[in-house]
Amino acid sequence: MAAPRPNALPWLGVSLAVIVLDQLSKAWVLARLPEYTPVPVIPGFWNWYRTYNTGAAFSFLADAGGWQKYLFLGLALAISGILAWMLARTPRGDWRQALPPALVIGGALGNVIDRLLHGHVVDFIQWYAGRWSWPAFNLADAAVVTGAIGIGVFGLLGERRRARGG
């Protein structure tokens, strides 16, 4: 009987690092930044801008009356559980398949902590050019987006590799 191959669960350390950095950055924001007031970092491109989101990405369902908090908590926990299960089945050394889900888990749980502590997510990074402005976000959001892109890109590359037989 072959020994089990080490799984990618240690990559959850990346998730933990995302959670810690996210929560430390939000604690700084809550202690130091004024609400709803742009603080230029790179004028014409990047502000610190403390705001709150009761919805999901792009404030989806933000005005839904409160029930959405539980929907987003449940979704984040379910998706994190599924991704952790996938990590348990991923070879530890396969960073292309392990890092992206670890980023998504860390980001999702960072925002879950906000919803549980504050009833909303703290956002503070605002990118803009002229009148165009990207919706404010936080480090957890950046980790989720980066991880989701990685899952898509590395998933497609993996499929191509398997299709070519390599």
C-alpha positions as CSV (number, residue, x, y, z in Angstrom):
1,M,0.0,0.0,0.0
2,A,1.4,3.4,-1.0
3,A,1.9,6.1,1.6
4,P,-0.5,9.0,1.2
5,R,1.0,12.0,-0.6
6,P,1.3,15.1,1.5
7,N,-1.7,17.4,0.8
8,A,-1.9,21.1,0.3
9,L,-3.6,21.9,3.7
10,P,-0.4,23.7,4.9
11,W,-1.2,26.3,2.3
12,L,-3.9,27.5,4.7
13,G,-1.0,29.3,6.3
14,V,-1.4,31.7,3.3
15,S,-5.1,32.1,4.2
16,L,-4.1,32.9,7.8
17,A,-1.6,35.5,6.6
18,V,-4.3,37.1,4.4
19,I,-6.7,37.2,7.3
20,V,-4.1,38.8,9.7
21,L,-3.0,41.4,7.2
22,D,-6.6,42.2,6.2
23,Q,-7.7,42.6,9.9
24,L,-4.6,44.7,10.8
25,S,-5.2,47.0,7.8
26,K,-8.8,47.4,8.8
27,A,-7.9,48.1,12.4
28,W,-5.6,50.9,11.1
29,V,-8.3,52.3,8.9
30,L,-10.9,52.3,11.7
31,A,-8.4,54.0,14.1
32,R,-6.8,56.5,11.7
33,L,-8.9,57.3,8.6
34,P,-11.9,59.7,8.6
35,E,-15.1,58.3,7.2
36,Y,-16.1,59.1,3.6
37,T,-13.2,61.5,3.1
38,P,-10.6,60.9,0.4
39,V,-7.0,60.8,1.6
40,P,-4.7,61.0,-1.4
41,V,-2.0,58.4,-1.7
42,I,-1.1,58.9,-5.4
43,P,-3.1,62.0,-6.5
44,G,-5.2,61.4,-9.5
45,F,-5.1,57.6,-9.0
46,W,-5.3,56.3,-5.5
47,N,-7.0,57.4,-2.2
48,W,-7.5,55.9,1.2
49,Y,-11.3,56.2,1.5
50,R,-13.0,54.7,4.5
51,T,-16.4,53.4,3.7
52,Y,-18.6,50.4,4.5
53,N,-20.3,47.7,2.4
54,T,-23.3,45.7,3.7
55,G,-23.5,43.9,0.3
56,A,-21.1,41.9,-1.8
57,A,-18.9,42.9,-4.6
58,F,-19.8,46.3,-6.1
59,S,-22.3,46.7,-3.2
60,F,-24.5,44.0,-4.6
61,L,-27.6,43.7,-2.3
62,A,-26.3,46.4,-0.1
63,D,-29.8,47.8,0.4
64,A,-31.5,44.5,0.9
65,G,-32.6,45.1,4.5
66,G,-30.1,43.0,6.5
67,W,-30.8,39.4,5.5
68,Q,-28.0,39.5,3.0
69,K,-25.5,39.5,5.8
70,Y,-26.5,35.9,6.6
71,L,-26.5,35.0,2.9
72,F,-23.0,36.3,2.4
73,L,-21.8,34.6,5.7
74,G,-23.2,31.3,4.6
75,L,-21.8,31.6,1.1
76,A,-18.3,32.5,2.3
77,L,-18.2,29.7,4.8
78,A,-19.5,27.1,2.3
79,I,-17.1,28.2,-0.4
80,S,-14.2,28.2,2.0
81,G,-15.1,24.7,3.2
82,I,-15.3,23.4,-0.4
83,L,-11.9,25.1,-1.2
84,A,-10.3,23.6,1.9
85,W,-11.7,20.2,0.9
86,M,-10.1,20.7,-2.5
87,L,-6.8,21.6,-0.8
88,A,-6.9,18.4,1.1
89,R,-6.9,16.6,-2.3
90,T,-4.2,18.7,-3.9
91,P,-0.6,17.7,-3.8
92,R,1.3,20.0,-1.5
93,G,3.9,21.1,-4.0
94,D,1.4,22.1,-6.7
95,W,1.4,25.8,-5.9
96,R,-0.7,26.7,-9.0
97,Q,-3.6,24.6,-7.6
98,A,-3.0,25.5,-3.9
99,L,-2.2,29.2,-3.7
100,P,-5.3,30.6,-5.5
101,P,-7.8,28.7,-3.2
102,A,-5.8,29.7,-0.2
103,L,-6.1,33.3,-1.2
104,V,-9.8,33.0,-1.7
105,I,-10.3,31.4,1.7
106,G,-8.3,34.0,3.5
107,G,-10.1,36.9,1.8
108,A,-13.6,35.4,2.3
109,L,-12.9,34.7,6.0
110,G,-11.4,38.2,6.4
111,N,-14.7,39.7,5.2
112,V,-16.7,37.2,7.3
113,I,-14.9,38.5,10.4
114,D,-16.0,42.1,9.4
115,R,-19.6,41.0,9.0
116,L,-19.6,39.3,12.4
117,L,-17.8,42.2,14.2
118,H,-19.3,45.2,12.5
119,G,-22.3,44.0,10.5
120,H,-20.6,45.2,7.3
121,V,-17.3,45.1,5.5
122,V,-14.7,47.9,5.9
123,D,-13.4,49.1,2.6
124,F,-10.7,51.7,2.2
125,I,-8.8,51.4,-1.1
126,Q,-10.1,53.7,-3.8
127,W,-8.7,53.8,-7.4
128,Y,-9.8,56.5,-9.8
129,A,-8.9,58.4,-12.9
130,G,-10.8,61.7,-13.6
131,R,-14.5,61.0,-13.0
132,W,-14.1,57.2,-13.3
133,S,-13.8,55.5,-9.9
134,W,-13.4,51.8,-9.1
135,P,-15.6,50.8,-6.1
136,A,-13.7,50.9,-2.8
137,F,-12.2,47.6,-1.7
138,N,-9.9,46.1,0.9
139,L,-7.1,43.5,1.1
140,A,-9.5,40.6,1.6
141,D,-11.3,41.6,-1.6
142,A,-8.0,41.8,-3.5
143,A,-7.1,38.3,-2.2
144,V,-10.5,36.9,-3.4
145,V,-10.2,38.4,-6.8
146,T,-6.5,37.4,-7.2
147,G,-7.3,33.9,-6.1
148,A,-10.4,33.6,-8.3
149,I,-8.3,34.7,-11.3
150,G,-5.6,32.2,-10.4
151,I,-8.2,29.4,-10.2
152,G,-9.5,30.3,-13.6
153,V,-6.1,30.8,-15.3
154,F,-4.3,27.9,-13.8
155,G,-7.4,25.7,-14.2
156,L,-7.5,26.5,-17.9
157,L,-3.7,26.0,-18.3
158,G,-4.0,22.7,-16.4
159,E,-6.8,21.6,-18.8
160,R,-4.7,22.5,-21.8
161,R,-1.7,20.6,-20.4
162,R,-3.9,17.5,-19.7
163,A,-5.4,17.8,-23.2
164,R,-1.9,17.8,-24.7
165,G,-0.9,14.8,-22.6
166,G,1.7,16.6,-20.5
